[in-house]
């Protein structure tokens, strides 16, 4: 799914659900930075329900951070090029 289409889809969900907030966290597209940025975000925001990434390496980092934080109920979506990570639920489901 192209990035712009994903942004539109997430915004449509946010528009229909006033309690839903879309937050963008920029990374350098490495697993290590995806891990660090996800860890930092989770420490400041304990009510995360969905993580969406657009690159498999980011997904790996996010899954590790969610696993370390014991947040298995968080849905993880990767709309990048690696089908192993498309629409996963919970950490460690690679």
TORRO-401137 format. One record per residue: residue in three letters; x, y, z of N, C-alpha, C, O in turn; residue number from 1. Coordinates in pm, whole numbers, plus 32768, in hexadecimal, padded with zeros to 4 digits. Example, Ala and Ser with C-alpha at 12.3 -4.5 7.8 and 13.67 -1.06 7.14 Angstrom:
2
<pt rest="ALA" n_xx="8527" n_yy="7DC7" n_zz="830C" ca_xx="84CE" ca_yy="7E3E" ca_zz="830C" c_xx="8528" c_yy="7EB6" c_zz="830C" o_xx="8590" o_yy="7EB4" o_zz="834E" nr="1"/>
<pt rest="SER" n_xx="8505" n_yy="7F1F" n_zz="82C4" ca_xx="8557" ca_yy="7F96" ca_zz="82CA" c_xx="850A" c_yy="8003" c_zz="8313" o_xx="853D" o_yy="8072" o_zz="8324" nr="2"/>
REM end
This chain:
94
<pt rest="UNK" n_xx="8056" n_yy="7F8B" n_zz="8000" ca_xx="8000" ca_yy="8000" ca_zz="8000" c_xx="805B" c_yy="807B" c_zz="8000" o_xx="80B2" o_yy="8089" o_zz="8056" nr="1"/>
<pt rest="UNK" n_xx="8047" n_yy="80D3" n_zz="7FA2" ca_xx="8098" ca_yy="814E" ca_zz="7F9F" c_xx="8084" c_yy="81A1" c_zz="801E" o_xx="801B" o_yy="819C" o_zz="805E" nr="2"/>
<pt rest="UNK" n_xx="80EB" n_yy="81EB" n_zz="8041" ca_xx="80EA" ca_yy="8239" ca_zz="80BD" c_xx="8076" c_yy="829B" c_zz="80C0" o_xx="8032" o_yy="82A6" o_zz="8126" nr="3"/>
<pt rest="UNK" n_xx="805D" n_yy="82E1" n_zz="8054" ca_xx="7FEF" ca_yy="8344" ca_zz="8053" c_xx="7F68" c_yy="8301" c_zz="8068" o_xx="7F11" o_yy="8338" o_zz="80AC" nr="4"/>
<pt rest="UNK" n_xx="7F53" n_yy="828B" n_zz="802D" ca_xx="7ED5" ca_yy="8243" ca_zz="8040" c_xx="7EC6" c_yy="8218" c_zz="80D2" o_xx="7E59" o_yy="821E" o_zz="8109" nr="5"/>
<pt rest="UNK" n_xx="7F33" n_yy="81ED" n_zz="810E" ca_xx="7F2F" ca_yy="81C6" ca_zz="819C" c_xx="7F0E" c_yy="823E" c_zz="81F3" o_xx="7EBE" o_yy="8233" o_zz="8251" nr="6"/>
<pt rest="UNK" n_xx="7F4A" n_yy="82B1" n_zz="81D6" ca_xx="7F2C" ca_yy="832A" ca_zz="8223" c_xx="7E99" c_yy="834E" c_zz="8218" o_xx="7E59" o_yy="8371" o_zz="827C" nr="7"/>
<pt rest="UNK" n_xx="7E62" n_yy="8346" n_zz="819E" ca_xx="7DD5" ca_yy="8366" ca_zz="818B" c_xx="7D7C" c_yy="8304" c_zz="81D8" o_xx="7D18" o_yy="832C" o_zz="8215" nr="8"/>
<pt rest="UNK" n_xx="7DA0" n_yy="8284" n_zz="81D6" ca_xx="7D50" ca_yy="821F" ca_zz="821D" c_xx="7D53" c_yy="8238" c_zz="82B3" o_xx="7CEB" o_yy="8231" o_zz="82F5" nr="9"/>
<pt rest="UNK" n_xx="7DC8" n_yy="8255" n_zz="82EA" ca_xx="7DD2" ca_yy="8270" ca_zz="8379" c_xx="7D87" c_yy="82EE" c_zz="839E" o_xx="7D47" o_yy="82F4" o_zz="8408" nr="10"/>
<pt rest="UNK" n_xx="7D8D" n_yy="8354" n_zz="834A" ca_xx="7D46" ca_yy="83D0" ca_zz="8366" c_xx="7CAF" c_yy="83BA" c_zz="8361" o_xx="7C65" o_yy="83F5" o_zz="83B0" nr="11"/>
<pt rest="UNK" n_xx="7C81" n_yy="8366" n_zz="8305" ca_xx="7BF2" ca_yy="8348" ca_zz="82FC" c_xx="7BC2" c_yy="8303" c_zz="837C" o_xx="7B55" o_yy="8321" o_zz="83AD" nr="12"/>
<pt rest="UNK" n_xx="7C13" n_yy="82A8" n_zz="83B1" ca_xx="7BEF" ca_yy="8266" ca_zz="842F" c_xx="7BEC" c_yy="82CC" c_zz="84A0" o_xx="7B91" o_yy="82CB" o_zz="84F3" nr="13"/>
<pt rest="UNK" n_xx="7C4F" n_yy="8323" n_zz="84A3" ca_xx="7C55" ca_yy="838A" ca_zz="850B" c_xx="7BDC" c_yy="83E8" c_zz="8502" o_xx="7BA3" o_yy="840E" o_zz="8568" nr="14"/>
<pt rest="UNK" n_xx="7BB6" n_yy="840C" n_zz="8489" ca_xx="7B43" ca_yy="8464" ca_zz="8476" c_xx="7AC1" c_yy="8425" c_zz="84A9" o_xx="7A6A" o_yy="846A" o_zz="84DE" nr="15"/>
<pt rest="UNK" n_xx="7AB5" n_yy="83A2" n_zz="8499" ca_xx="7A3C" ca_yy="835B" ca_zz="84C2" c_xx="7A3E" c_yy="8336" c_zz="8556" o_xx="79D6" o_yy="8312" o_zz="858F" nr="16"/>
<pt rest="UNK" n_xx="7AB2" n_yy="833E" n_zz="8595" ca_xx="7AC2" ca_yy="8316" ca_zz="8622" c_xx="7B0A" c_yy="8384" c_zz="866E" o_xx="7B85" o_yy="8388" o_zz="866D" nr="17"/>
<pt rest="UNK" n_xx="7AC1" n_yy="83DD" n_zz="86AE" ca_xx="7AFE" ca_yy="8450" ca_zz="86EF" c_xx="7B68" c_yy="842D" c_zz="8758" o_xx="7BBF" o_yy="8480" o_zz="8774" nr="18"/>
<pt rest="UNK" n_xx="7B62" n_yy="83B5" n_zz="8792" ca_xx="7BC5" ca_yy="838E" ca_zz="87F6" c_xx="7C44" c_yy="8354" c_zz="87B9" o_xx="7CA3" o_yy="8336" o_zz="8801" nr="19"/>
<pt rest="UNK" n_xx="7C46" n_yy="8343" n_zz="8737" ca_xx="7CB8" ca_yy="830A" ca_zz="86F0" c_xx="7D17" c_yy="8379" c_zz="86C9" o_xx="7CEE" o_yy="83DD" o_zz="868C" nr="20"/>
<pt rest="UNK" n_xx="7D96" n_yy="836A" n_zz="86EB" ca_xx="7DFA" ca_yy="83D0" ca_zz="86CB" c_xx="7E68" c_yy="8391" c_zz="8677" o_xx="7E9E" o_yy="8329" o_zz="869A" nr="21"/>
<pt rest="UNK" n_xx="7E89" n_yy="83D2" n_zz="8608" ca_xx="7EF6" ca_yy="83A6" ca_zz="85B1" c_xx="7F70" c_yy="83F9" c_zz="85D4" o_xx="7F6C" o_yy="8474" o_zz="85CE" nr="22"/>
<pt rest="UNK" n_xx="7FDD" n_yy="83B6" n_zz="85F8" ca_xx="805A" ca_yy="83F9" ca_zz="8617" c_xx="80C6" c_yy="83C3" c_zz="85BA" o_xx="80D1" o_yy="834A" o_zz="85A8" nr="23"/>
<pt rest="UNK" n_xx="8114" n_yy="841B" n_zz="8580" ca_xx="8180" ca_yy="83F2" ca_zz="8526" c_xx="8205" c_yy="83FF" c_zz="8570" o_xx="8222" o_yy="8467" o_zz="85AC" nr="24"/>
<pt rest="UNK" n_xx="8254" n_yy="8395" n_zz="856B" ca_xx="82D9" ca_yy="8394" ca_zz="85A6" c_xx="833B" c_yy="8376" c_zz="8535" o_xx="8335" o_yy="830B" o_zz="84F8" nr="25"/>
<pt rest="UNK" n_xx="8394" n_yy="83D2" n_zz="851A" ca_xx="83F5" ca_yy="83BF" ca_zz="84AD" c_xx="846F" c_yy="8374" c_zz="84DE" o_xx="849E" o_yy="838A" o_zz="854E" nr="26"/>
<pt rest="UNK" n_xx="84A3" n_yy="831A" n_zz="848B" ca_xx="8519" ca_yy="82CB" ca_zz="84AC" c_xx="857C" c_yy="82D1" c_zz="8439" o_xx="8562" o_yy="830F" o_zz="83D2" nr="27"/>
<pt rest="UNK" n_xx="85ED" n_yy="828E" n_zz="844B" ca_xx="864F" ca_yy="8285" ca_zz="83DF" c_xx="8641" c_yy="8202" c_zz="8391" o_xx="869B" o_yy="81DD" o_zz="8345" nr="28"/>
<pt rest="UNK" n_xx="85D2" n_yy="81BE" n_zz="83A2" ca_xx="85B0" ca_yy="8142" ca_zz="835B" c_xx="8608" c_yy="80CC" c_zz="837F" o_xx="8619" o_yy="8070" o_zz="832F" nr="29"/>
<pt rest="UNK" n_xx="8641" n_yy="80CC" n_zz="83F8" ca_xx="868A" ca_yy="8057" ca_zz="8426" c_xx="863B" c_yy="8015" c_zz="8496" o_xx="85E9" o_yy="8055" o_zz="84D8" nr="30"/>
<pt rest="UNK" n_xx="8655" n_yy="7F96" n_zz="84AB" ca_xx="8614" ca_yy="7F4E" ca_zz="8517" c_xx="8639" c_yy="7F8B" c_zz="859F" o_xx="85E4" o_yy="7F98" o_zz="85F7" nr="31"/>
<pt rest="UNK" n_xx="86B8" n_yy="7FB1" n_zz="85AE" ca_xx="86E5" ca_yy="7FEC" ca_zz="862D" c_xx="869D" c_yy="806E" c_zz="864B" o_xx="8674" o_yy="8085" o_zz="86BD" nr="32"/>
<pt rest="UNK" n_xx="868C" n_yy="80C4" n_zz="85E8" ca_xx="8647" ca_yy="8143" ca_zz="85FF" c_xx="85B2" c_yy="812B" c_zz="8612" o_xx="8572" o_yy="8170" o_zz="8662" nr="33"/>
<pt rest="UNK" n_xx="8579" n_yy="80CB" n_zz="85CA" ca_xx="84ED" ca_yy="80A7" ca_zz="85DF" c_xx="84D6" c_yy="8076" c_zz="866C" o_xx="8471" o_yy="8097" o_zz="86AB" nr="34"/>
<pt rest="UNK" n_xx="8534" n_yy="8027" n_zz="86A0" ca_xx="852C" ca_yy="7FF8" ca_zz="872A" c_xx="8534" c_yy="806C" c_zz="878B" o_xx="84DF" o_yy="807A" o_zz="87E3" nr="35"/>
<pt rest="UNK" n_xx="859A" n_yy="80C0" n_zz="877C" ca_xx="85AE" ca_yy="8131" ca_zz="87D9" c_xx="8539" c_yy="8192" c_zz="87D7" o_xx="850A" o_yy="81BB" o_zz="8841" nr="36"/>
<pt rest="UNK" n_xx="8508" n_yy="81B6" n_zz="8762" ca_xx="849B" ca_yy="8217" ca_zz="8759" c_xx="8419" c_yy="81DB" c_zz="878E" o_xx="83CA" o_yy="8220" o_zz="87CE" nr="37"/>
<pt rest="UNK" n_xx="8403" n_yy="8159" n_zz="8775" ca_xx="838B" ca_yy="811A" ca_zz="87AA" c_xx="8393" c_yy="8110" c_zz="8842" o_xx="8330" o_yy="8129" o_zz="8886" nr="38"/>
<pt rest="UNK" n_xx="8406" n_yy="80EC" n_zz="8877" ca_xx="8417" ca_yy="80E6" ca_zz="8909" c_xx="83F9" c_yy="816F" c_zz="8947" o_xx="83B0" o_yy="8178" o_zz="89A9" nr="39"/>
<pt rest="UNK" n_xx="8433" n_yy="81D8" n_zz="890E" ca_xx="841C" ca_yy="825F" ca_zz="8942" c_xx="8389" c_yy="8284" c_zz="893C" o_xx="8353" o_yy="82BD" o_zz="899A" nr="40"/>
<pt rest="UNK" n_xx="8349" n_yy="8265" n_zz="88CD" ca_xx="82BD" ca_yy="8288" ca_zz="88BD" c_xx="8266" c_yy="823C" c_zz="8922" o_xx="820B" o_yy="8276" o_zz="895E" nr="41"/>
<pt rest="UNK" n_xx="8283" n_yy="81BC" n_zz="8935" ca_xx="8235" ca_yy="816C" ca_zz="8993" c_xx="8246" c_yy="819B" c_zz="8A23" o_xx="81E8" o_yy="8193" o_zz="8A72" nr="42"/>
<pt rest="UNK" n_xx="82BC" n_yy="81CB" n_zz="8A45" ca_xx="82D2" ca_yy="81FD" ca_zz="8ACC" c_xx="827F" c_yy="8279" c_zz="8AE7" o_xx="8253" o_yy="8290" o_zz="8B58" nr="43"/>
<pt rest="UNK" n_xx="8269" n_yy="82CA" n_zz="8A81" ca_xx="821D" ca_yy="8346" ca_zz="8A91" c_xx="8187" c_yy="8333" c_zz="8A78" o_xx="8137" o_yy="8388" o_zz="8A9D" nr="44"/>
<pt rest="UNK" n_xx="8162" n_yy="82C4" n_zz="8A38" ca_xx="80D7" ca_yy="82AD" ca_zz="8A10" c_xx="80B3" c_yy="821C" c_zz="8A2D" o_xx="80D1" o_yy="81C3" o_zz="89DD" nr="45"/>
<pt rest="UNK" n_xx="8072" n_yy="8205" n_zz="8A9C" ca_xx="8054" ca_yy="817C" ca_zz="8AC3" c_xx="7FCE" c_yy="8149" c_zz="8A8E" o_xx="7FA2" o_yy="80DC" o_zz="8AB4" nr="46"/>
<pt rest="UNK" n_xx="7F8D" n_yy="8195" n_zz="8A37" ca_xx="7F0B" ca_yy="816E" ca_zz="8A04" c_xx="7F0D" c_yy="814B" c_zz="896F" o_xx="7EA7" o_yy="8154" o_zz="892C" nr="47"/>
<pt rest="UNK" n_xx="7F7F" n_yy="8124" n_zz="893D" ca_xx="7F8E" ca_yy="8102" ca_zz="88AF" c_xx="7F3F" c_yy="8082" c_zz="8891" o_xx="7F47" o_yy="8020" o_zz="88DB" nr="48"/>
<pt rest="UNK" n_xx="7EF4" n_yy="8085" n_zz="8823" ca_xx="7EA8" ca_yy="800F" ca_zz="87FA" c_xx="7ED3" c_yy="7FDA" c_zz="8772" o_xx="7EBE" o_yy="7F64" o_zz="8753" nr="49"/>
<pt rest="UNK" n_xx="7F0F" n_yy="8031" n_zz="871F" ca_xx="7F39" ca_yy="800B" ca_zz="8698" c_xx="7FC1" c_yy="8049" c_zz="867A" o_xx="7FDA" o_yy="80BC" o_zz="869E" nr="50"/>
<pt rest="UNK" n_xx="8017" n_yy="7FFD" n_zz="8639" ca_xx="8094" ca_yy="8031" ca_zz="8602" c_xx="8093" c_yy="800F" c_zz="856E" o_xx="807E" o_yy="7F9B" o_zz="8549" nr="51"/>
<pt rest="UNK" n_xx="80A9" n_yy="8072" n_zz="8519" ca_xx="80B0" ca_yy="805B" ca_zz="8489" c_xx="8137" c_yy="808E" c_zz="8457" o_xx="8161" o_yy="80FD" o_zz="8478" nr="52"/>
<pt rest="UNK" n_xx="8179" n_yy="803C" n_zz="8408" ca_xx="81F9" ca_yy="8064" ca_zz="83CF" c_xx="81F4" c_yy="8051" c_zz="8338" o_xx="819B" o_yy="800F" o_zz="8302" nr="53"/>
<pt rest="UNK" n_xx="8255" n_yy="808C" n_zz="82F6" ca_xx="8259" ca_yy="807E" ca_zz="8265" c_xx="82DC" c_yy="8041" c_zz="8235" o_xx="8304" o_yy="8053" o_zz="81C1" nr="54"/>
<pt rest="UNK" n_xx="831F" n_yy="7FF7" n_zz="828E" ca_xx="839E" ca_yy="7FBA" ca_zz="8269" c_xx="83B8" c_yy="7F47" c_zz="82C8" o_xx="83A8" o_yy="7F55" o_zz="8341" nr="55"/>
<pt rest="UNK" n_xx="83E1" n_yy="7ED4" n_zz="8293" ca_xx="83F1" ca_yy="7E5C" ca_zz="82E3" c_xx="8454" c_yy="7E6C" c_zz="8356" o_xx="843E" o_yy="7E36" o_zz="83C3" nr="56"/>
<pt rest="UNK" n_xx="84C0" n_yy="7EB5" n_zz="8340" ca_xx="8523" ca_yy="7EC7" ca_zz="83AC" c_xx="84E6" c_yy="7F14" c_zz="8421" o_xx="8504" o_yy="7EF7" o_zz="8495" nr="57"/>
<pt rest="UNK" n_xx="8491" n_yy="7F76" n_zz="8404" ca_xx="844C" ca_yy="7FBF" ca_zz="846E" c_xx="83EF" c_yy="7F63" c_zz="84BB" o_xx="83E5" o_yy="7F6A" o_zz="8535" nr="58"/>
<pt rest="UNK" n_xx="83AC" n_yy="7F0C" n_zz="8472" ca_xx="8350" ca_yy="7EAE" ca_zz="84B1" c_xx="839B" c_yy="7E53" c_zz="8511" o_xx="836A" o_yy="7E38" o_zz="857F" nr="59"/>
<pt rest="UNK" n_xx="8410" n_yy="7E23" n_zz="84E8" ca_xx="8460" ca_yy="7DCF" ca_zz="8541" c_xx="847E" c_yy="7E18" c_zz="85C4" o_xx="846F" o_yy="7DDF" o_zz="8630" nr="60"/>
<pt rest="UNK" n_xx="84A9" n_yy="7E95" n_zz="85BA" ca_xx="84C6" ca_yy="7EE4" ca_zz="8632" c_xx="844C" c_yy="7EFB" c_zz="8687" o_xx="8452" o_yy="7EF1" o_zz="8702" nr="61"/>
<pt rest="UNK" n_xx="83DC" n_yy="7F1B" n_zz="8647" ca_xx="8360" ca_yy="7F33" ca_zz="8691" c_xx="8331" c_yy="7EB4" c_zz="86D7" o_xx="8305" o_yy="7EBA" o_zz="874A" nr="62"/>
<pt rest="UNK" n_xx="8339" n_yy="7E42" n_zz="8694" ca_xx="8311" ca_yy="7DC4" ca_zz="86D2" c_xx="8367" c_yy="7DA4" c_zz="874C" o_xx="8335" o_yy="7D74" o_zz="87B1" nr="63"/>
<pt rest="UNK" n_xx="83E8" n_yy="7DBF" n_zz="8742" ca_xx="8441" ca_yy="7DA8" ca_zz="87B4" c_xx="841B" c_yy="7E02" c_zz="8829" o_xx="8414" o_yy="7DD4" o_zz="889B" nr="64"/>
<pt rest="UNK" n_xx="8402" n_yy="7E81" n_zz="880C" ca_xx="83DB" ca_yy="7EDF" ca_zz="8877" c_xx="8358" c_yy="7EB5" c_zz="88B8" o_xx="834B" o_yy="7EBB" o_zz="8932" nr="65"/>
<pt rest="UNK" n_xx="82F8" n_yy="7E8C" n_zz="8868" ca_xx="8277" ca_yy="7E61" ca_zz="889F" c_xx="8287" c_yy="7DE2" c_zz="88F1" o_xx="8248" o_yy="7DD3" o_zz="895A" nr="66"/>
<pt rest="UNK" n_xx="82DB" n_yy="7D88" n_zz="88C3" ca_xx="82F5" ca_yy="7D0D" ca_zz="890C" c_xx="8336" c_yy="7D2C" c_zz="8993" o_xx="830E" o_yy="7CF6" o_zz="89FA" nr="67"/>
<pt rest="UNK" n_xx="8399" n_yy="7D83" n_zz="8992" ca_xx="83DE" ca_yy="7DAA" ca_zz="8A0E" c_xx="8380" c_yy="7DEF" c_zz="8A71" o_xx="8390" o_yy="7DE3" o_zz="8AEA" nr="68"/>
<pt rest="UNK" n_xx="831E" n_yy="7E37" n_zz="8A3C" ca_xx="82BE" ca_yy="7E7E" ca_zz="8A91" c_xx="8245" c_yy="7E28" c_zz="8AB5" o_xx="81EA" o_yy="7E56" o_zz="8AF9" nr="69"/>
<pt rest="UNK" n_xx="8245" n_yy="7DAB" n_zz="8A88" ca_xx="81D7" ca_yy="7D4C" ca_zz="8AA1" c_xx="8151" c_yy="7D83" c_zz="8A72" o_xx="80EC" o_yy="7D7A" o_zz="8AB7" nr="70"/>
<pt rest="UNK" n_xx="8153" n_yy="7DBD" n_zz="89FA" ca_xx="80D9" ca_yy="7DF6" ca_zz="89C1" c_xx="80A8" c_yy="7D9F" c_zz="894C" o_xx="80A0" o_yy="7DCD" o_zz="88DA" nr="71"/>
<pt rest="UNK" n_xx="8089" n_yy="7D24" n_zz="896A" ca_xx="805D" ca_yy="7CC5" ca_zz="8905" c_xx="7FD7" c_yy="7CE4" c_zz="88C7" o_xx="7FB5" o_yy="7CAB" o_zz="8860" nr="72"/>
<pt rest="UNK" n_xx="7F8A" n_yy="7D3C" n_zz="8904" ca_xx="7F06" ca_yy="7D5C" ca_zz="88CE" c_xx="7F0B" c_yy="7DC9" c_zz="8863" o_xx="7EA6" o_yy="7DE3" o_zz="8822" nr="73"/>
<pt rest="UNK" n_xx="7F7E" n_yy="7E08" n_zz="8851" ca_xx="7F8C" ca_yy="7E71" ca_zz="87EC" c_xx="7F8F" c_yy="7E32" c_zz="8761" o_xx="7FDB" o_yy="7DD4" o_zz="8749" nr="74"/>
<pt rest="UNK" n_xx="7F3E" n_yy="7E65" n_zz="8707" ca_xx="7F3B" ca_yy="7E36" ca_zz="867D" c_xx="7FAE" c_yy="7E78" c_zz="8631" o_xx="7FC7" o_yy="7EF0" o_zz="8641" nr="75"/>
<pt rest="UNK" n_xx="7FF4" n_yy="7E2A" n_zz="85E0" ca_xx="8065" ca_yy="7E5D" ca_zz="8592" c_xx="8046" c_yy="7E48" c_zz="84FF" o_xx="8025" o_yy="7DDA" o_zz="84D4" nr="76"/>
<pt rest="UNK" n_xx="8052" n_yy="7EB5" n_zz="84B3" ca_xx="8039" ca_yy="7EB1" ca_zz="8423" c_xx="80B3" c_yy="7EE4" c_zz="83D9" o_xx="80E7" o_yy="7F4F" o_zz="83F9" nr="77"/>
<pt rest="UNK" n_xx="80E0" n_yy="7E99" n_zz="8377" ca_xx="814F" ca_yy="7EC2" ca_zz="8322" c_xx="8119" c_yy="7ECC" c_zz="8294" o_xx="80EE" o_yy="7E69" o_zz="825A" nr="78"/>
<pt rest="UNK" n_xx="811A" n_yy="7F43" n_zz="825E" ca_xx="80EA" ca_yy="7F54" ca_zz="81D6" c_xx="815F" c_yy="7F6D" c_zz="8177" o_xx="8151" o_yy="7FB1" o_zz="8111" nr="79"/>
<pt rest="UNK" n_xx="81D1" n_yy="7F35" n_zz="819A" ca_xx="8248" ca_yy="7F3D" ca_zz="8146" c_xx="8251" c_yy="7EC6" c_zz="80EA" o_xx="81EB" o_yy="7E8B" o_zz="80C4" nr="80"/>
<pt rest="UNK" n_xx="82CA" n_yy="7EA2" n_zz="80C6" ca_xx="82DD" ca_yy="7E3D" ca_zz="805F" c_xx="82F1" c_yy="7DAF" c_zz="808E" o_xx="8304" o_yy="7D57" o_zz="803A" nr="81"/>
<pt rest="UNK" n_xx="82EF" n_yy="7D93" n_zz="8110" ca_xx="830B" ca_yy="7D0D" ca_zz="8140" c_xx="828B" c_yy="7CCD" c_zz="8173" o_xx="825D" o_yy="7CF0" o_zz="81E0" nr="82"/>
<pt rest="UNK" n_xx="8250" n_yy="7C6F" n_zz="8128" ca_xx="81D0" ca_yy="7C35" ca_zz="814F" c_xx="81D5" c_yy="7BE7" c_zz="81D2" o_xx="816B" o_yy="7BC9" o_zz="820A" nr="83"/>
<pt rest="UNK" n_xx="824D" n_yy="7BC4" n_zz="8205" ca_xx="8254" ca_yy="7B7E" ca_zz="8285" c_xx="821A" c_yy="7BD2" c_zz="82F5" o_xx="81F0" o_yy="7B9C" o_zz="835C" nr="84"/>
<pt rest="UNK" n_xx="8217" n_yy="7C55" n_zz="82E4" ca_xx="81EC" ca_yy="7CAD" ca_zz="8350" c_xx="8165" c_yy="7CEF" c_zz="8335" o_xx="8138" o_yy="7D3F" o_zz="8387" nr="85"/>
<pt rest="UNK" n_xx="8124" n_yy="7CD0" n_zz="82C8" ca_xx="80A4" ca_yy="7D11" ca_zz="82AB" c_xx="803A" c_yy="7CE7" c_zz="830F" o_xx="8023" o_yy="7C70" o_zz="8325" nr="86"/>
<pt rest="UNK" n_xx="7FFB" n_yy="7D49" n_zz="834C" ca_xx="7F87" ca_yy="7D38" ca_zz="83A2" c_xx="7F9D" c_yy="7CD0" c_zz="840F" o_xx="7F4E" o_yy="7C72" o_zz="841D" nr="87"/>
<pt rest="UNK" n_xx="8005" n_yy="7CE0" n_zz="845B" ca_xx="801F" ca_yy="7C87" ca_zz="84CC" c_xx="7FD6" c_yy="7CB7" c_zz="8547" o_xx="7FB5" o_yy="7D2D" o_zz="8553" nr="88"/>
<pt rest="UNK" n_xx="7FBE" n_yy="7C5E" n_zz="85A1" ca_xx="7F87" ca_yy="7C81" ca_zz="8623" c_xx="7FE9" c_yy="7C57" c_zz="868D" o_xx="800D" o_yy="7BE2" o_zz="8697" nr="89"/>
<pt rest="UNK" n_xx="8015" n_yy="7CB6" n_zz="86DC" ca_xx="8069" ca_yy="7C99" ca_zz="874D" c_xx="80FC" c_yy="7C84" c_zz="872A" o_xx="811F" o_yy="7C6A" o_zz="86B7" nr="90"/>
<pt rest="UNK" n_xx="8150" n_yy="7C91" n_zz="878E" ca_xx="81DF" ca_yy="7C84" ca_zz="877B" c_xx="820A" c_yy="7BF6" c_zz="875B" o_xx="81C7" o_yy="7B95" o_zz="877F" nr="91"/>
<pt rest="UNK" n_xx="827A" n_yy="7BEC" n_zz="8717" ca_xx="82BA" ca_yy="7B6C" ca_zz="86FF" c_xx="8272" c_yy="7B11" c_zz="869E" o_xx="828B" o_yy="7A99" o_zz="869E" nr="92"/>
<pt rest="UNK" n_xx="821A" n_yy="7B47" n_zz="864C" ca_xx="81CF" ca_yy="7AF3" ca_zz="85EE" c_xx="820B" c_yy="7AFA" c_zz="8562" o_xx="81C2" o_yy="7B0F" o_zz="8502" nr="93"/>
<pt rest="UNK" n_xx="828C" n_yy="7AEA" n_zz="8555" ca_xx="82CC" ca_yy="7AF4" ca_zz="84D1" c_xx="82D2" c_yy="7A6E" c_zz="848C" o_xx="8305" o_yy="7A65" o_zz="841C" nr="94"/>
REM end
